[in-house]
Amino acid sequence: MKARVTVTLKSGILDPQGKAIEGALKSLGIA
C-alpha cells in the first residue's frame, strides 16, 4: 500500500482531528 499524505497545520489553531491523524501516522511510522 502506497499513499501520499499532505498534512497542513494552521499555526495558532488547535485541530483535534488533525492531531489525531498526525498521531496515527506517527504510530504507523509514516510521518
N, C-alpha and C positions, 0 to 999 in steps of 0.2 A: 504494500500500500504506500503510495506516494502522495504527498499533499503539500501545497504551498499555502502557508497561512500568514496573513499580514495583520498584525495587531497594532492599532494606534491608540495610545493613551493620551487623553487631553489633560494637560497639566492643570493642577488645581481642582480637578473634578474626580471624585471617588466613584468608581464604577464597579459595584459588587459583582455583576455578571462578568465583566471584563477581568476582574481579579480572579474569579473562579476559573475562567478559561485559561488564564495565564498560569495559574497553579496547576491545572490539569495537564497543560502542555509540558510544564517543567517536570512533573511527575512521570511523564512518558518519555522524557529525555529529548523533546523536540525543541523547546525554547532554551 
